[in-house]
Amino acid sequence: MSKRFFDTEMILNPWYRKLPPHMKCLWHHLLARCDMAGVVDMDWELASFSIGKQVTAADISMMEGNAVILANGKLFLPKFIHFQYGELTDDPKHRVHQAVLKVLAIHQIPYPYSIDTLSGVLDTPKDKDKEKDKDKKKEKEERKVYGELHKVLLTDTEYSKLQADHSHAELAKGIEILDTYIASKNPKYASHYAVMKADSWVWERVRGTQGKAITPVDCKVEQGKTNLKAVLQ
């Protein structure tokens, strides 16, 4: 059974005090289950069972960097080594330090480490959230207004995709149909592009109007007026 030093002033840390009770339990679970380098091959089912409440990797963000996620999915406690052993040395006389350095090498964690040196092997939930936000911003292009009534909104990318699938005349007609429908019915669409994708009702209506031309079949002139009977083909 391994033994670890325990910080009696843990409750003085603001980040720890802000944790809900089950997250405080998770922190102590991590301290008990981590290896000598502060790395935990996490079993979330066991942790949830031990704590009495379900916990997941998403909860780690509440620990504000005191526990982070490695690229391989394991958890790492960055402050664990310094608290337990102080500054590590490669002096052969310090066998414990040598053992910890070997474990760090197995986990591909450089020592000494910092935010910069760990960037290749660590990915904290906060960093993931920031990257997701950046991706969302990149994906969120500015929508432009289309249609006579200015009701259809499409990004340049969406418009280009529609151009690739439809002729200029078809696309113009499709926009006209959707534009008129939105103006008259005021439906709440999250994406106008989604409404105009293949096999939507918009293109069914476009196809329903194609090929219908006025063909004169009976034309008589009476008192200077033209009486035109026509049918739609």
Secondary structure by P-SEA (a helix, b strand, c coil): cbbbbbccccccccccccccaaaaaaaaaaaacccccccccccaaaaaaaaccccccccccccccccccccccccccccccccccccccccccaaaaaaaaaaaaaacccccccccccccccccaaaaaaaaaaaaaaaccbbbbbcccccccccaaaaaaaaaaccaaaaaaaaaaaaaaaaaccccccccccccccccaaaaaaaaaccbbbbbcbbbbcccccccccccc
